[in-house]
Amino acid sequence: MKYLFKQTAIIFILNSFVTPTFCATNFQQTIVTTVPAAVNISAINQSLSKGSIAPQTGISTSPSASFNIKMNGEDCNYTYIAQAKLYTSDGGEVSAYVKNSNREYIILGNISTSNYPTLRSINNIKSGSPITSDNPNAIAYPITNNLSNIDSSTMVNNSAYGGLCYSIKMGNFQNGNIVQTLGATPLVNTYSISNDRAGTYQAIITLTANRNP
């Protein structure tokens, strides 16, 4: 028994001098950075886009669509386009902009599926000589573009963007606002209390920045 004890003690002593071993290990880190978009477009005040129409006269409370454009590149690198669309019952989406006697207008259409304006209604307003009975559920209002730190906004006819649209030039500015506001009085012979059904009328305005080749 005494020998066994000594042997056990020797084993313990030898184990205490064994060189320690380590498992292989590693630690990984990922470097992350963010490249901001060259152009950012946002709404300034969406609450201003909602208005109302006096039923007896068609007078509008002059709602507006407002956009902020920020860029960190050259103006020549992008084409900025404002488009307006409305729904028709037989022609799908069509351009809502129209020019009449050198004045620029936007057409609002009834958004109830049962009261969508027809393509004939829209074309009647765009003809230059609208007839009230021939454009039910569509109303045209003059528009004004108010620019802040934006060089220009010009109505052009570009088939690639569905017809009439606005070409916007930033110039040397890199942070600007454009506010498109409806006038109060509708284009003559486009509003009728008897032909334009009650409901919500709208046009959807979209401002896009397209990278040039």
CYANA upper distance limits for C-alpha pairs under 8 A (distance plus 0.5 A):
  1 MET  CA      5 PHE  CA      6.88
  2 LYS  CA      6 LYS  CA      7.07
  3 TYR  CA      7 GLN  CA      6.75
  4 LEU  CA      8 THR  CA      6.70
  5 PHE  CA      9 ALA  CA      6.74
  6 LYS  CA     10 ILE  CA      6.76
  7 GLN  CA     11 ILE  CA      6.88
  8 THR  CA     12 PHE  CA      6.96
  9 ALA  CA     13 ILE  CA      6.85
 10 ILE  CA     14 LEU  CA      6.74
 11 ILE  CA     15 ASN  CA      6.74
 12 PHE  CA     16 SER  CA      6.91
 13 ILE  CA     17 PHE  CA      7.48
 14 LEU  CA     18 VAL  CA      7.32
 38 ALA  CA     71 MET  CA      5.96
 38 ALA  CA     72 ASN  CA      5.79
 38 ALA  CA     73 GLY  CA      6.72
 39 VAL  CA     69 ILE  CA      7.63
 39 VAL  CA     70 LYS  CA      6.09
 39 VAL  CA     71 MET  CA      4.80
 39 VAL  CA     72 ASN  CA      7.17
 39 VAL  CA     73 GLY  CA      8.36
 39 VAL  CA    209 ALA  CA      7.74
 40 ASN  CA     69 ILE  CA      6.40
 40 ASN  CA     70 LYS  CA      5.64
 40 ASN  CA     71 MET  CA      6.89
 41 ILE  CA     67 PHE  CA      7.24
 41 ILE  CA     68 ASN  CA      6.12
 41 ILE  CA     69 ILE  CA      5.24
 41 ILE  CA     70 LYS  CA      7.00
 41 ILE  CA    207 LEU  CA      8.14
 41 ILE  CA    208 THR  CA      8.20
 42 SER  CA     67 PHE  CA      6.14
 42 SER  CA     68 ASN  CA      5.79
 42 SER  CA     69 ILE  CA      7.34
 43 ALA  CA     65 ALA  CA      8.45
 43 ALA  CA     66 SER  CA      6.26
 43 ALA  CA     67 PHE  CA      5.08
 43 ALA  CA     68 ASN  CA      6.62
 44 ILE  CA     66 SER  CA      5.90
 44 ILE  CA     67 PHE  CA      5.89
 44 ILE  CA     68 ASN  CA      6.60
 45 ASN  CA     49 SER  CA      8.28
 45 ASN  CA     65 ALA  CA      8.47
 45 ASN  CA     66 SER  CA      6.90
 46 GLN  CA     50 LYS  CA      8.38
 46 GLN  CA     65 ALA  CA      7.69
 46 GLN  CA     66 SER  CA      7.82
 48 LEU  CA     63 PRO  CA      6.10
 48 LEU  CA     64 SER  CA      6.12
 48 LEU  CA     65 ALA  CA      7.50
 49 SER  CA     63 PRO  CA      5.36
 49 SER  CA     64 SER  CA      5.26
 49 SER  CA     65 ALA  CA      5.89
 49 SER  CA     66 SER  CA      8.50
 50 LYS  CA     63 PRO  CA      6.11
 50 LYS  CA     64 SER  CA      8.14
 51 GLY  CA     60 SER  CA      7.54
 51 GLY  CA     61 THR  CA      5.97
 51 GLY  CA     62 SER  CA      7.02
 51 GLY  CA     63 PRO  CA      5.57
 52 SER  CA     60 SER  CA      6.32
 52 SER  CA     61 THR  CA      6.15
 53 ILE  CA     58 GLY  CA      5.93
 53 ILE  CA     59 ILE  CA      5.98
 53 ILE  CA     60 SER  CA      5.03
 53 ILE  CA     61 THR  CA      7.10
 54 ALA  CA     58 GLY  CA      5.57
 54 ALA  CA     59 ILE  CA      5.74
 54 ALA  CA     60 SER  CA      7.04
 55 PRO  CA     59 ILE  CA      8.34
 55 PRO  CA    193 ILE  CA      6.77
 56 GLN  CA    193 ILE  CA      6.85
 57 THR  CA    191 TYR  CA      8.41
 57 THR  CA    193 ILE  CA      8.23
 58 GLY  CA    185 THR  CA      7.48
 58 GLY  CA    186 PRO  CA      6.96
 58 GLY  CA    191 TYR  CA      6.58
 58 GLY  CA    192 SER  CA      8.09
 58 GLY  CA    193 ILE  CA      8.30
 59 ILE  CA    184 ALA  CA      5.75
 59 ILE  CA    185 THR  CA      5.59
 59 ILE  CA    186 PRO  CA      7.15
 60 SER  CA    182 LEU  CA      8.33
 60 SER  CA    183 GLY  CA      7.65
 60 SER  CA    184 ALA  CA      4.96
 60 SER  CA    185 THR  CA      6.97
 60 SER  CA    186 PRO  CA      8.18
 61 THR  CA    184 ALA  CA      6.53
 62 SER  CA    181 THR  CA      6.77
 62 SER  CA    182 LEU  CA      5.27
 62 SER  CA    183 GLY  CA      5.97
 62 SER  CA    184 ALA  CA      5.87
 63 PRO  CA    181 THR  CA      6.49
 63 PRO  CA    182 LEU  CA      6.38
 64 SER  CA    179 VAL  CA      7.01
 64 SER  CA    180 GLN  CA      5.82
 64 SER  CA    181 THR  CA      4.63
 64 SER  CA    182 LEU  CA      6.63
 65 ALA  CA    179 VAL  CA      6.22
 65 ALA  CA    180 GLN  CA      5.67
 65 ALA  CA    181 THR  CA      7.04
 65 ALA  CA    205 ILE  CA      7.80
 66 SER  CA    177 ASN  CA      7.72
 66 SER  CA    178 ILE  CA      6.27
 66 SER  CA    179 VAL  CA      4.70
 66 SER  CA    180 GLN  CA      6.74
 67 PHE  CA    177 ASN  CA      6.14
 67 PHE  CA    178 ILE  CA      5.86
 67 PHE  CA    179 VAL  CA      6.86
 67 PHE  CA    207 LEU  CA      8.21
 68 ASN  CA    175 ASN  CA      7.74
 68 ASN  CA    176 GLY  CA      6.26
 68 ASN  CA    177 ASN  CA      4.98
 68 ASN  CA    178 ILE  CA      7.09
 69 ILE  CA    174 GLN  CA      8.01
 69 ILE  CA    175 ASN  CA      6.15
 69 ILE  CA    176 GLY  CA      5.85
 69 ILE  CA    177 ASN  CA      6.73
 70 LYS  CA    174 GLN  CA      6.02
 70 LYS  CA    175 ASN  CA      4.95
 70 LYS  CA    176 GLY  CA      7.17
 71 MET  CA    174 GLN  CA      5.55
 71 MET  CA    175 ASN  CA      7.06
 72 ASN  CA    174 GLN  CA      7.00
 73 GLY  CA     77 ASN  CA      7.70
 73 GLY  CA    174 GLN  CA      8.39
 74 GLU  CA     78 TYR  CA      8.24
 74 GLU  CA    172 ASN  CA      8.49
 75 ASP  CA     79 THR  CA      8.47
 75 ASP  CA    169 LYS  CA      7.61
 75 ASP  CA    170 MET  CA      6.40
 75 ASP  CA    171 GLY  CA      6.54
 75 ASP  CA    172 ASN  CA      7.72
 76 CYS  CA    212 ASN  CA      8.36
 77 ASN  CA    211 ARG  CA      6.60
 77 ASN  CA    212 ASN  CA      5.97
 78 TYR  CA    209 ALA  CA      6.53
 78 TYR  CA    210 ASN  CA      5.88
 78 TYR  CA    211 ARG  CA      5.12
 78 TYR  CA    212 ASN  CA      5.76
 79 THR  CA    167 SER  CA      8.00
 79 THR  CA    168 ILE  CA      8.03
 79 THR  CA    169 LYS  CA      8.42
 79 THR  CA    209 ALA  CA      6.15
 79 THR  CA    210 ASN  CA      5.62
 79 THR  CA    211 ARG  CA      7.02
 79 THR  CA    212 ASN  CA      7.10
 80 TYR  CA    167 SER  CA      6.46
 80 TYR  CA    168 ILE  CA      5.66
 80 TYR  CA    169 LYS  CA      7.38
 80 TYR  CA    207 LEU  CA      7.60
 80 TYR  CA    208 THR  CA      6.22
 80 TYR  CA    209 ALA  CA      5.07
 80 TYR  CA    210 ASN  CA      6.92
 81 ILE  CA    165 CYS  CA      7.32
 81 ILE  CA    166 TYR  CA      6.07
 81 ILE  CA    167 SER  CA      5.44
 81 ILE  CA    168 ILE  CA      6.56
 81 ILE  CA    207 LEU  CA      6.17
 81 ILE  CA    208 THR  CA      5.92
 81 ILE  CA    209 ALA  CA      7.11
 82 ALA  CA    165 CYS  CA      6.29
 82 ALA  CA    166 TYR  CA      5.45
 82 ALA  CA    167 SER  CA      7.21
 82 ALA  CA    168 ILE  CA      8.04
 82 ALA  CA    205 ILE  CA      7.27
 82 ALA  CA    206 THR  CA      6.07
 82 ALA  CA    207 LEU  CA      4.84
 82 ALA  CA    208 THR  CA      7.02
 83 GLN  CA     95 SER  CA      7.82
 83 GLN  CA     97 TYR  CA      8.49
 83 GLN  CA    161 TYR  CA      7.78
 83 GLN  CA    164 LEU  CA      8.23
 83 GLN  CA    165 CYS  CA      5.57
 83 GLN  CA    166 TYR  CA      7.21
 83 GLN  CA    205 ILE  CA      6.03
 83 GLN  CA    206 THR  CA      5.73
 83 GLN  CA    207 LEU  CA      6.96
 84 ALA  CA     95 SER  CA      6.14
 84 ALA  CA     96 ALA  CA      5.58
 84 ALA  CA     97 TYR  CA      6.76
 84 ALA  CA    106 ILE  CA      8.22
 84 ALA  CA    165 CYS  CA      7.71
 84 ALA  CA    203 ALA  CA      6.66
 84 ALA  CA    204 ILE  CA      5.85
 84 ALA  CA    205 ILE  CA      4.79
 84 ALA  CA    206 THR  CA      6.85
 85 LYS  CA     93 GLU  CA      6.54
 85 LYS  CA     94 VAL  CA      5.94
 85 LYS  CA     95 SER  CA      5.17
 85 LYS  CA     96 ALA  CA      5.43
 85 LYS  CA     97 TYR  CA      8.44
 85 LYS  CA    203 ALA  CA      6.04
 85 LYS  CA    204 ILE  CA      5.65
 85 LYS  CA    205 ILE  CA      7.05
 86 LEU  CA     93 GLU  CA      6.02
 86 LEU  CA     94 VAL  CA      6.22
 86 LEU  CA     95 SER  CA      7.09
 86 LEU  CA     96 ALA  CA      6.29
 86 LEU  CA    107 ILE  CA      8.27
 86 LEU  CA    108 LEU  CA      7.43
 86 LEU  CA    109 GLY  CA      6.62
 86 LEU  CA    202 GLN  CA      7.51
 86 LEU  CA    203 ALA  CA      5.48
 86 LEU  CA    204 ILE  CA      6.86
 87 TYR  CA     91 GLY  CA      8.20
 87 TYR  CA     92 GLY  CA      6.05
 87 TYR  CA     93 GLU  CA      5.14
 87 TYR  CA     94 VAL  CA      7.03
 87 TYR  CA    109 GLY  CA      7.40
 87 TYR  CA    111 ILE  CA      7.78
 87 TYR  CA    116 TYR  CA      7.17
 87 TYR  CA    117 PRO  CA      7.94
 88 THR  CA     92 GLY  CA      5.66
 88 THR  CA     93 GLU  CA      6.76
 88 THR  CA     94 VAL  CA      7.80
 88 THR  CA    109 GLY  CA      8.31
 88 THR  CA    116 TYR  CA      5.83
 88 THR  CA    117 PRO  CA      5.63
 88 THR  CA    118 THR  CA      5.64
 88 THR  CA    119 LEU  CA      6.38
 89 SER  CA    113 THR  CA      8.02
 89 SER  CA    116 TYR  CA      5.70
 89 SER  CA    117 PRO  CA      6.58
 89 SER  CA    118 THR  CA      5.72
 89 SER  CA    119 LEU  CA      7.70
 90 ASP  CA    118 THR  CA      6.41
 90 ASP  CA    119 LEU  CA      6.66
 91 GLY  CA    118 THR  CA      7.81
 91 GLY  CA    119 LEU  CA      6.19
 94 VAL  CA    162 GLY  CA      7.78
 95 SER  CA    162 GLY  CA      6.66
 95 SER  CA    163 GLY  CA      7.00
 95 SER  CA    164 LEU  CA      7.27
 96 ALA  CA    106 ILE  CA      5.93
 96 ALA  CA    107 ILE  CA      5.46
 96 ALA  CA    108 LEU  CA      7.63
 96 ALA  CA    203 ALA  CA      7.09
 97 TYR  CA    104 GLU  CA      7.87
 97 TYR  CA    105 TYR  CA      6.34
 97 TYR  CA    106 ILE  CA      5.05
 97 TYR  CA    107 ILE  CA      6.81
 97 TYR  CA    164 LEU  CA      6.39
 97 TYR  CA    165 CYS  CA      7.31
 98 VAL  CA    104 GLU  CA      6.53
 98 VAL  CA    105 TYR  CA      5.67
 98 VAL  CA    106 ILE  CA      6.55
 98 VAL  CA    107 ILE  CA      7.87
 98 VAL  CA    125 ILE  CA      8.49
 98 VAL  CA    126 LYS  CA      6.32
 98 VAL  CA    164 LEU  CA      7.46
 99 LYS  CA    103 ARG  CA      6.07
 99 LYS  CA    104 GLU  CA      5.09
 99 LYS  CA    105 TYR  CA      6.48
 99 LYS  CA    126 LYS  CA      7.80
 99 LYS  CA    128 GLY  CA      8.41
100 ASN  CA    104 GLU  CA      6.94
100 ASN  CA    105 TYR  CA      7.93
100 ASN  CA    126 LYS  CA      7.96
100 ASN  CA    128 GLY  CA      6.00
101 SER  CA    128 GLY  CA      7.94
103 ARG  CA    142 PRO  CA      7.63
104 GLU  CA    142 PRO  CA      6.27
104 GLU  CA    143 ILE  CA      6.52
104 GLU  CA    144 THR  CA      8.42
105 TYR  CA    140 ALA  CA      6.59
105 TYR  CA    141 TYR  CA      5.75
105 TYR  CA    142 PRO  CA      4.64
105 TYR  CA    143 ILE  CA      5.82
105 TYR  CA    187 LEU  CA      8.45
106 ILE  CA    140 ALA  CA      5.95
106 ILE  CA    141 TYR  CA      6.03
106 ILE  CA    142 PRO  CA      6.88
106 ILE  CA    143 ILE  CA      7.05
106 ILE  CA    182 LEU  CA      8.34
106 ILE  CA    203 ALA  CA      8.21
107 ILE  CA    122 ILE  CA      8.29
107 ILE  CA    138 ALA  CA      6.93
107 ILE  CA    139 ILE  CA      5.95
107 ILE  CA    140 ALA  CA      4.66
107 ILE  CA    141 TYR  CA      6.96
107 ILE  CA    203 ALA  CA      7.33
108 LEU  CA    138 ALA  CA      6.16
108 LEU  CA    139 ILE  CA      5.79
108 LEU  CA    140 ALA  CA      6.66
108 LEU  CA    141 TYR  CA      8.42
108 LEU  CA    201 TYR  CA      5.86
108 LEU  CA    202 GLN  CA      5.14
108 LEU  CA    203 ALA  CA      5.61
109 GLY  CA    116 TYR  CA      7.22
109 GLY  CA    117 PRO  CA      6.64
109 GLY  CA    137 ASN  CA      6.39
109 GLY  CA    138 ALA  CA      5.08
109 GLY  CA    139 ILE  CA      7.13
109 GLY  CA    201 TYR  CA      5.37
109 GLY  CA    202 GLN  CA      5.89
109 GLY  CA    203 ALA  CA      7.14
110 ASN  CA    115 ASN  CA      6.54
110 ASN  CA    116 TYR  CA      5.84
110 ASN  CA    117 PRO  CA      7.01
110 ASN  CA    137 ASN  CA      5.89
110 ASN  CA    138 ALA  CA      7.04
110 ASN  CA    197 ARG  CA      8.21
110 ASN  CA    199 GLY  CA      7.07
110 ASN  CA    200 THR  CA      6.22
110 ASN  CA    201 TYR  CA      4.79
110 ASN  CA    202 GLN  CA      7.10
111 ILE  CA    115 ASN  CA      7.43
111 ILE  CA    116 TYR  CA      6.38
111 ILE  CA    199 GLY  CA      8.10
111 ILE  CA    200 THR  CA      6.50
111 ILE  CA    201 TYR  CA      6.35
111 ILE  CA    202 GLN  CA      7.29
112 SER  CA    116 TYR  CA      6.43
112 SER  CA    199 GLY  CA      7.75
112 SER  CA    200 THR  CA      7.95
115 ASN  CA    137 ASN  CA      7.21
115 ASN  CA    197 ARG  CA      7.69
116 TYR  CA    137 ASN  CA      7.18
117 PRO  CA    121 SER  CA      6.53
117 PRO  CA    122 ILE  CA      7.72
117 PRO  CA    135 ASN  CA      7.99
117 PRO  CA    136 PRO  CA      6.88
117 PRO  CA    137 ASN  CA      5.54
117 PRO  CA    138 ALA  CA      6.42
118 THR  CA    122 ILE  CA      7.23
118 THR  CA    135 ASN  CA      8.48
119 LEU  CA    123 ASN  CA      6.63
120 ARG  CA    124 ASN  CA      6.46
120 ARG  CA    134 ASP  CA      7.99
120 ARG  CA    135 ASN  CA      7.61
121 SER  CA    125 ILE  CA      7.06
121 SER  CA    134 ASP  CA      6.33
121 SER  CA    135 ASN  CA      4.26
121 SER  CA    136 PRO  CA      6.68
121 SER  CA    137 ASN  CA      8.23
121 SER  CA    138 ALA  CA      7.16
122 ILE  CA    126 LYS  CA      6.79
122 ILE  CA    135 ASN  CA      7.09
122 ILE  CA    138 ALA  CA      7.36
123 ASN  CA    127 SER  CA      6.41
124 ASN  CA    128 GLY  CA      8.15
124 ASN  CA    129 SER  CA      7.75
124 ASN  CA    130 PRO  CA      5.84
124 ASN  CA    131 ILE  CA      7.56
124 ASN  CA    134 ASP  CA      7.03
124 ASN  CA    135 ASN  CA      6.65
125 ILE  CA    129 SER  CA      7.37
125 ILE  CA    130 PRO  CA      5.24
125 ILE  CA    131 ILE  CA      8.16
125 ILE  CA    135 ASN  CA      7.24
125 ILE  CA    140 ALA  CA      8.05
125 ILE  CA    190 THR  CA      7.39
126 LYS  CA    130 PRO  CA      7.95
130 PRO  CA    134 ASP  CA      7.93
130 PRO  CA    135 ASN  CA      7.90
130 PRO  CA    188 VAL  CA      8.12
130 PRO  CA    189 ASN  CA      6.26
130 PRO  CA    190 THR  CA      7.01
131 ILE  CA    135 ASN  CA      7.23
131 ILE  CA    189 ASN  CA      6.00
131 ILE  CA    190 THR  CA      7.55
132 THR  CA    136 PRO  CA      7.65
132 THR  CA    189 ASN  CA      5.11
132 THR  CA    190 THR  CA      5.94
132 THR  CA    191 TYR  CA      7.14
132 THR  CA    192 SER  CA      6.92
132 THR  CA    195 ASN  CA      8.08
133 SER  CA    195 ASN  CA      7.09
135 ASN  CA    139 ILE  CA      8.45
135 ASN  CA    190 THR  CA      7.06
135 ASN  CA    195 ASN  CA      8.49
136 PRO  CA    190 THR  CA      8.47
136 PRO  CA    192 SER  CA      8.24
136 PRO  CA    195 ASN  CA      5.58
136 PRO  CA    196 ASP  CA      5.55
136 PRO  CA    197 ARG  CA      8.18
137 ASN  CA    195 ASN  CA      7.39
137 ASN  CA    196 ASP  CA      4.90
137 ASN  CA    197 ARG  CA      6.52
138 ALA  CA    190 THR  CA      7.37
138 ALA  CA    191 TYR  CA      7.98
138 ALA  CA    196 ASP  CA      7.46
138 ALA  CA    201 TYR  CA      8.34
139 ILE  CA    186 PRO  CA      7.34
139 ILE  CA    187 LEU  CA      8.08
139 ILE  CA    190 THR  CA      5.54
139 ILE  CA    191 TYR  CA      5.97
140 ALA  CA    186 PRO  CA      6.11
140 ALA  CA    187 LEU  CA      5.94
140 ALA  CA    190 THR  CA      6.57
140 ALA  CA    191 TYR  CA      8.25
141 TYR  CA    182 LEU  CA      6.46
141 TYR  CA    183 GLY  CA      6.41
141 TYR  CA    184 ALA  CA      7.77
141 TYR  CA    185 THR  CA      7.07
141 TYR  CA    186 PRO  CA      5.06
141 TYR  CA    187 LEU  CA      6.15
142 PRO  CA    182 LEU  CA      6.21
142 PRO  CA    183 GLY  CA      5.56
142 PRO  CA    184 ALA  CA      8.44
142 PRO  CA    185 THR  CA      8.12
142 PRO  CA    186 PRO  CA      7.47
142 PRO  CA    187 LEU  CA      7.53
143 ILE  CA    180 GLN  CA      6.95
143 ILE  CA    181 THR  CA      5.94
143 ILE  CA    182 LEU  CA      5.10
143 ILE  CA    183 GLY  CA      6.31
144 THR  CA    180 GLN  CA      6.13
144 THR  CA    181 THR  CA      5.82
144 THR  CA    182 LEU  CA      7.14
144 THR  CA    183 GLY  CA      7.92
145 ASN  CA    153 SER  CA      7.83
145 ASN  CA    178 ILE  CA      7.10
145 ASN  CA    179 VAL  CA      6.15
145 ASN  CA    180 GLN  CA      5.05
145 ASN  CA    181 THR  CA      7.01
146 ASN  CA    178 ILE  CA      6.24
146 ASN  CA    179 VAL  CA      5.60
146 ASN  CA    180 GLN  CA      6.90
146 ASN  CA    181 THR  CA      8.33
147 LEU  CA    151 ASP  CA      8.20
147 LEU  CA    152 SER  CA      7.93
147 LEU  CA    153 SER  CA      8.45
147 LEU  CA    176 GLY  CA      8.10
147 LEU  CA    177 ASN  CA      6.43
147 LEU  CA    178 ILE  CA      5.27
147 LEU  CA    179 VAL  CA      7.11
148 SER  CA    176 GLY  CA      5.98
148 SER  CA    177 ASN  CA      5.51
148 SER  CA    178 ILE  CA      6.91
149 ASN  CA    170 MET  CA      7.97
149 ASN  CA    173 PHE  CA      6.28
149 ASN  CA    174 GLN  CA      8.37
149 ASN  CA    175 ASN  CA      7.10
149 ASN  CA    176 GLY  CA      4.93
149 ASN  CA    177 ASN  CA      7.04
150 ILE  CA    168 ILE  CA      8.31
150 ILE  CA    169 LYS  CA      7.04
150 ILE  CA    170 MET  CA      5.23
150 ILE  CA    171 GLY  CA      7.21
150 ILE  CA    173 PHE  CA      6.78
150 ILE  CA    175 ASN  CA      8.45
150 ILE  CA    176 GLY  CA      5.86
150 ILE  CA    177 ASN  CA      7.26
150 ILE  CA    178 ILE  CA      7.91
151 ASP  CA    168 ILE  CA      8.19
151 ASP  CA    169 LYS  CA      5.92
151 ASP  CA    170 MET  CA      5.58
151 ASP  CA    171 GLY  CA      5.64
151 ASP  CA    172 ASN  CA      8.26
151 ASP  CA    173 PHE  CA      8.04
152 SER  CA    168 ILE  CA      6.23
152 SER  CA    169 LYS  CA      5.69
152 SER  CA    170 MET  CA      7.53
152 SER  CA    171 GLY  CA      8.48
153 SER  CA    166 TYR  CA      6.56
153 SER  CA    167 SER  CA      6.13
153 SER  CA    168 ILE  CA      4.92
153 SER  CA    169 LYS  CA      6.94
154 THR  CA    166 TYR  CA      5.73
154 THR  CA    167 SER  CA      5.75
154 THR  CA    168 ILE  CA      7.02
155 MET  CA    164 LEU  CA      7.11
155 MET  CA    165 CYS  CA      6.03
155 MET  CA    166 TYR  CA      4.84
155 MET  CA    167 SER  CA      6.80
156 VAL  CA    163 GLY  CA      8.41
156 VAL  CA    164 LEU  CA      6.07
156 VAL  CA    165 CYS  CA      6.08
156 VAL  CA    166 TYR  CA      6.40
156 VAL  CA    167 SER  CA      7.13
157 ASN  CA    163 GLY  CA      5.49
157 ASN  CA    164 LEU  CA      4.81
157 ASN  CA    165 CYS  CA      6.82
158 ASN  CA    162 GLY  CA      7.11
158 ASN  CA    163 GLY  CA      5.40
158 ASN  CA    164 LEU  CA      6.65
158 ASN  CA    165 CYS  CA      7.48
159 SER  CA    163 GLY  CA      5.17
159 SER  CA    164 LEU  CA      8.34
161 TYR  CA    165 CYS  CA      7.54
170 MET  CA    174 GLN  CA      7.46
170 MET  CA    176 GLY  CA      8.08
186 PRO  CA    190 THR  CA      7.29
186 PRO  CA    191 TYR  CA      7.20
187 LEU  CA    191 TYR  CA      8.11
191 TYR  CA    195 ASN  CA      8.31
191 TYR  CA    196 ASP  CA      7.23
192 SER  CA    196 ASP  CA      6.07
193 ILE  CA    197 ARG  CA      8.05
